[in-house]
Amino acid sequence: MSQLVVYRASAGSGKTYRLAVEYIKQVLKNPEGYKNILAVTFTNKATNEMKSRILNELFNLAKGNATGMLKTISEETALKAEIITERAKKALTLILHDYSRFSISTIDSFVQRVIQALLWEIGVQGGVNIEIDNTPVLELAADNLLDSASLSNELLQWLSQMGQSLLDEGKSWDVRTTLIELGKQLFSEKFRLMSKADIAKITDKQLVGSLKDELLQIISNIAEKISQEAKHVFNELDNQQLTVDNFSYGKNGVMGFFNSCLEVSSNTKKLPETQKPRVDKALNSPSGEDWVTKVVLKDENLFKPIQTLVTNVLHPSLKRIVELIESNRIQFNTAKLVLQNLENLALIGDLWNKIRELSREEGFLLLSDSGHLLREFVKDTDAPFIYEKVGTRYDTYMIDEFQDTSEVQWHNFKPLIENSLSQDFFSMIVGDVKQSIYRWRNGNWSILANEVQKDFQQFGIRSESLTQNWRSLPKVVQFNNSFFESAKQIATNQISNKLKDSPKSIVDDYCTQIKNAYSDTKQIPSKTNEGGDGYVEVCFFEKSNNSECDAILAKELIAQILELNKRFSLNQMAILVRTKSEGQRIANMLVVHNQTSTNCAIAFVSQEGLKLTASHLVRFTISALMLVQDSKNQVNVRLFAKELASLSPLKQMPWHSYFTPEAVANDIKWLSKLNTRPLQEVFEAIVLKYNLQSNKGELAYLAELHEHIATLASRGHGDVNRFLEWWDKNREKLSLSVPESTNALSIVTIHKSKGLEFPVVFMPYANWAFRQPSKQPVIWVGTTHEPFNTLPKYPIRLSKVTYQSHFANDAAEEEMKELVDNLNLLYVAFTRAQNELYIFVPQTKKEIEGDYEIDSVSKLIQSATQNMPLAQNVVNPDDKLKRFSMGSKNSQLQNSSSNEANQNYWLIKSYPVGQSLSSLRLKIEAKDFFSKTTKPVLKALNHGKVMHEIFASINTINDIPNAVKKANVDGLIELDKVGPIVQLAKERLSKMPFAEWFSGSWEVKNEQSIITPQGFTYRPDRVMIRNNQAVVIDFKFGEEKKEHFKQINRYKTLLLDMKHTKVDAYIWYVDADKLVNG
């Protein structure tokens, strides 16, 4: 039995190198052992990097090159260099000749492989599409749920209650948006890890309804007691002919408190605060001296009756009210928090069922479901056997970026690692709690921090910290060591202050977790540079709004970039931002600079700036395709006109005239004629018509769009409608790919910078709030207190009230994790810098003057740097920025070799597209298939096809007009054929038994597939089901044939096999108006 090896790898500590060392050590023991090693990480980029690193190191070892890897492995394995070379050569050869078993992949890829194999094992064959993005599926499920409300009075009532509750809260009644927002909780692990029994409870509408009534009664009873006691006070005042003004501070004193209590009702959001100086003063004055003004106190005639009233009525009432509030506050607040989403909670089950229906009908699997599906497979079974059963036979496991592992992923891997260790094989995990920044994606750093130690206590753990920093120069390392040691202490103090009312044991536990997470902040610098030892600069400045902030940054940041460009190339610099919108603000600054300062323009790369939607050519092409789809949509017409005007700004035509229908009438007429042509042909026709290929500056965007069109066409989605649906779902994620060698400044979010490094890093907006006031997180909570334990979990929106409820511990845990999240974001950002780091800290006047609660990054940086050994730089006395620095700037040129002169690139100067060949003819069955005069045989084929399409759209006789009109809109029939076909269909369906079959009293399945156990598919024209009786009909529009009877009898047999007790089968020759019993 072996121990689990845990490497805690801080930023820049050589984590990839250590992974490569451990992997190579395993294959050097047994060159064929690579087949039994599984190494997993979290991104494709990290996977490729790890594979490349291992293969390169094996290649060098096989060549006998004296590398650092050879020295490390020799020391750790005691193998001689010749043996290492021989085995490395063998291992490399085996891997290259059996590359598919070189198992280094993402966790998702591994899980997908296992699930696919399991599906094959249980006989479920065929491809399953993987949906990466949950949002479009969730939105469609919400739409389907709303549509189904017309068929369910109970569902309609619940949706109506939701809308009414939203209106009562002063919010929009848009229940769809609320459903989608609530539906996001379906993908949280707190929900997905609940048992089926628990999920059944929270989706039980009757149980939820009774709980709601009980909670409303609790709130009503508490409010009634408090308001009645306050009402008694004011009744006594009236009896004594006294007013609020007879008491000290009037409405702002203790009488104001009584008034607040009088107004307490079931609609009150929170009970009045009792911990107020004037209330305390009144409580401590039963004889009334502190209840009145000094003037009244001196006048015995005035004070005497008030004193009697205070002693006998007011003071006792105040005590009772304060006791009522404090004894019921937790119960009241808890009930209010639960009721926030209680009605919505009952709809979660309906929404979840709609998602499952979509998944089955459209044959997809949500990527977020894959881990949970695997967990269900291996739960309560011999997990290693399950994996082996599907051909996954690994005995050595290496997990990278373990701090981002979710609870479900850990559940799936834990039994494999246990099995590996019990058989004395090697397994290791590598991670760093300080770099966990994906909690919003269910990453759970507490697994690495706490659970691993508990889960593998019986095996033992060999934990090692990689303390050397090979990335950053000494002063950058020193700054980060000092800053995060100080920030750790600030964070623990903040938690202690924030949770001062929580149990001490909980506060101590959370403080310990923070200290443990940042216990290994101190690193030893190993990188040296003859030109300097590294430089860090922190700039504080005051800003009143974003415009003022950006004006200061535009001046300072651009000046810094231009100065640094004398020593560093642009591609050695990066600007890190918290959000995409901040990245856009920086990009806008640089665009303005480049427009006004062409001699010193700054080339930059931003994923926001490289989005396909940023291109005029792409937007114009999409607007044209939308008119091809629907030329009568006036919104699309105006959008096309706007894009056409942007595309041709030099035309001698007033701007506003583009928006008149006449301006684009010819364009619309031409585009509408393309609606029956393939997508690629339509695209190329638009490019040629509007000469888009002449716009050289945006041809790269056009080429990227064409690439997506070609890819979709190759998958069978080669029509305009399908492409536009795909575009609506994915347009915000589509952008140009830029080679890393491009000599341009990078603007990148902190999350995307993880794993990257740059000689120079700028952080222009180091001032974000830990929690946005408008974005209070939703957390799943539970309690054992009655009656709140009726349901196991509740989704509530975190607020200050939560700390005075039965969910205070859950709120405290979220507070602690949120604080660590923000610390981790700073850690990842600060540790990307190799040589120089520039931090800009915009602050409001309130922050500068001293607001002691540390609730933002700017306050944290200000507090943490106060006691650090930083030098203050004064550029000039009038400088608005307060600059503090550590270290010295590099005196030597650091320009990389990948400057513009050395780059291999080519500029797209033209974009050839094929011309439409209108004379093209295809030979299918007859040489005259495309002739102007339709041959009789083809006319019959077309007639049958069109009529089948129309009848497939008819459920009841009322559907006839719409079905025929749709055929006309789709170009299947001419307008003059609409009336006669409608009349014919109505005549046929008004007779018996058709009138009964199309009456709406049957469950109808038109053109629905029947899949046999052998995998064959059959598709009857119409199946009708009622009370376990089925009727199957096949429509025919030609002559009677023997094979028709064979086909309809096959359908009948299939339906009988599906346990329908009675099945009738008919062939209906519609044109002949003849119904034949099958």
Number of C-alpha atoms within 10 A of each C-alpha: 15 17 22 24 17 22 21 25 25 26 28 24 22 17 20 17 15 17 22 22 19 18 19 25 18 18 21 25 14 14 21 16 18 24 21 16 22 22 24 24 23 18 15 14 12 19 19 13 12 22 17 13 17 20 18 14 22 27 18 18 24 21 13 17 14 11 11 10 19 21 11 13 19 16 11 11 12 10 14 12 16 12 13 24 21 16 21 28 20 18 24 24 16 18 19 12 11 12 13 10 15 19 19 22 20 21 20 18 18 17 20 18 14 21 19 16 19 20 14 13 12 8 12 13 13 11 9 13 13 15 16 13 13 16 15 15 18 22 19 15 24 24 16 16 23 18 12 14 15 11 10 10 11 12 19 17 12 18 21 14 15 22 18 16 17 17 13 12 11 9 11 14 17 12 19 16 13 16 24 19 14 18 24 14 17 16 15 16 18 16 16 15 14 13 11 9 9 15 18 14 19 22 20 17 20 12 14 20 14 11 20 17 10 15 20 16 14 19 21 17 14 21 24 17 19 25 20 16 18 25 17 15 22 20 12 14 17 11 8 12 8 15 12 18 13 16 21 20 16 16 15 13 21 26 27 16 19 25 19 17 25 21 18 22 19 18 14 14 13 14 22 18 14 16 10 11 11 20 21 12 15 23 20 13 15 20 17 22 19 18 30 23 16 13 11 18 18 11 10 12 10 14 21 14 13 25 21 14 18 22 16 13 15 27 22 13 19 24 14 16 21 19 14 16 22 16 12 18 20 20 22 26 22 24 23 25 22 22 19 17 17 21 20 22 23 22 23 21 20 16 24 19 14 21 22 16 14 18 17 11 9 10 13 15 19 18 18 18 16 20 24 18 15 20 20 12 16 17 12 8 10 12 19 20 14 15 20 12 14 17 13 18 15 20 21 24 22 22 23 26 21 26 26 26 26 20 18 20 20 16 16 20 16 16 15 21 23 22 18 22 23 14 12 14 18 21 24 22 22 24 25 25 28 27 28 27 25 18 16 9 14 17 20 22 28 19 20 21 18 13 12 17 17 11 13 16 12 11 15 16 17 12 15 12 16 18 20 18 22 19 24 28 24 25 20 25 31 19 24 20 16 17 22 25 18 19 18 22 15 16 21 21 14 20 21 18 13 17 22 11 12 16 11 12 9 15 23 13 12 21 21 14 19 23 16 14 22 22 15 20 19 18 21 15 20 15 16 15 13 8 13 17 21 26 24 26 24 23 20 21 19 19 17 12 11 11 10 13 18 20 12 17 19 19 12 15 21 16 12 12 19 15 11 19 18 13 17 20 23 25 24 23 26 27 25 26 25 20 14 16 12 17 23 17 15 22 18 15 18 19 16 12 17 15 10 11 11 9 8 10 15 20 15 20 19 22 20 21 18 16 17 24 19 13 18 18 25 22 19 24 21 21 21 27 26 22 25 24 20 18 21 12 11 12 12 19 23 17 19 26 25 17 20 21 20 14 17 11 11 8 9 7 12 9 13 11 13 18 16 12 14 11 14 18 12 10 17 20 13 15 21 18 12 20 20 14 14 14 23 18 18 21 21 17 18 19 20 16 10 14 10 21 20 14 15 14 13 18 21 18 21 22 16 17 21 16 12 14 20 15 13 18 17 10 8 9 17 19 20 23 17 14 18 16 10 13 16 10 12 12 13 12 12 17 19 17 11 11 8 10 17 19 24 20 19 22 25 21 21 23 18 10 18 17 14 12 20 22 21 24 25 26 22 25 24 26 19 18 14 18 15 11 9 6 9 12 15 16 17 19 18 18 18 11 10 8 14 20 12 17 20 18 22 23 23 22 17 21 14 9 19 21 21 19 20 21 21 22 21 17 24 20 17 16 20 21 19 16 21 25 22 19 24 22 20 22 22 23 26 25 25 27 28 24 28 26 27 21 23 23 25 28 23 14 13 10 17 15 9 9 11 10 12 22 16 18 20 24 22 20 22 17 17 19 18 11 11 13 12 17 12 14 14 12 11 8 6 7 10 13 20 16 19 18 19 21 20 16 17 19 10 13 13 17 15 14 12 17 15 13 8 10 12 9 10 6 9 13 14 12 15 10 13 11 10 12 8 6 5 7 12 10 9 9 8 11 10 15 15 14 9 7 9 13 13 9 10 14 12 14 12 15 15 16 14 16 20 17 17 21 19 17 17 19 21 18 19 13 14 21 18 14 20 27 21 17 19 16 13 12 12 18 19 12 13 9 12 17 12 10 18 16 12 12 19 16 12 15 18 14 10 10 10 14 16 15 18 20 14 13 12 19 14 21 16 18 17 15 13 16 12 12 9 7 11 9 11 15 14 20 19 19 23 21 17 12 10 11 16 21 20 23 23 23 21 21 18 14 8 14 9 7 9 15 18 11 15 21 18 15 23 23 12 17 22 16 11 11 11 17 12 14 20 18 22 19 20 19 17 17 15 12 11 10 16 13 12 20
